[in-house]
C-alpha cells in the first residue's frame, strides 16, 4: 500500500510538472508569436533601415578619387538614396494619417434629441448591430437574420411577435430598433458628450440590461454625474428595482468586452472581423485580477486570442461587403 501511494504521488508529480512545462511552452510560444506579429507590422521601417545600411555600405566601397562622375556605382547609390527618401516620406505620411485617425475616433457626440444626434446615432447603430453580432452571434432562419440579434423583442414597450415584421427588410427592422434605443439614450443622457464608440457601448449595455435595468444602473448614474473616464467600473446588470443581478461567467465575460470597448483597448471596427464568441474562450482569471470586482486585465496575448480564434466573423455572418 505504501509503495502504491508513493507511485501515485510520483505519477501526480510527473503530471503536474508536465502540465507546468506545457503551460510554459504555450506562454513562451505566445510571446514569440506576438513578437513576430509586431515585427511583421514594422516591415516598412526595417526595409528603410536595410536600404540605408546598404547605402552607407555602398558609399564606403566607392573610390571617390578615381571613380568618375558617371560610373554605374554612383548611379546605384543615387537610386538607393532616392528609394530610402521615398520610404521615409511614406512613413511620415502614414504617421500623420494615424494621428488623424486617432483624433477622429476621439471626436465626441453630444447626446440630445436633435435631428443631428438622431443622424449620428443611426450611423453608430450599424456598429451596435455588428458588435452585438460578435457578442451574441447570428442565427439565420432562411434568408432572414434572427431579430433577437438587434434586440428586436420589444418596440415602444410592446412585445414583438414574428408576424409583426413579416415582409419588412432587415434594414427596416434595424431602423425601428435604432429609433427606440435612440430615444432611451437621448432622454437619460441629455447634454453628455461621448465618443462614437462610447455611444455604441452605452447602447449595447442598455440592450443587455433592458430598458428598466439600464435606467436603474450605476453606470448610467456615473455618466449623468460626468464621471465618463471611469464609468466602466460601475458596469453591472440590474433588475428593474435597481438591485444588482448575480452575474454568471458569460455575463462577466460579456461586460469585460464592453469595458475594453469603453477604454479603447478594443474598437468596434476591429470586432467586425473577430470570430464571434471568441471572448468566451478566455477565462475569468485572465480577464480580471481577483474576480469580477477586481482590476480589469488587458494585454497583447488576450488581443490575439480574441482575433485568432476559429469561426465566422460578423462580417461573414451578416454578409457585409
KAPEMO-V257547 format. One record per run of one state. SS is the DSSP state (2 for helix, 1 for strand, 0 for the rest). FROM is the first residue (numbers start at 1). TO is the last residue. Records with the same first field share a line. If there is no record, write none. Layout:
BEGIN
SS: FROM-TO / FROM-TO
END
This chain:
BEGIN
0: 1-1 / 42-42 / 62-71 / 107-107 / 111-114 / 137-139 / 142-143 / 146-146 / 151-153 / 156-157 / 160-161 / 166-169 / 189-192 / 210-210 / 216-217 / 225-230 / 235-237 / 239-243 / 245-248 / 264-267 / 272-274 / 276-277 / 282-283 / 290-294 / 297-299 / 308-312 / 318-321
2: 2-41 / 43-61 / 72-106 / 115-136 / 147-150 / 162-165 / 170-188 / 196-209 / 211-215 / 218-224 / 231-234 / 249-263 / 268-271 / 278-281 / 284-287 / 300-307 / 314-317
1: 108-110 / 140-141 / 144-145 / 154-155 / 158-159 / 193-195 / 238-238 / 244-244 / 275-275 / 288-289 / 295-296 / 313-313
END
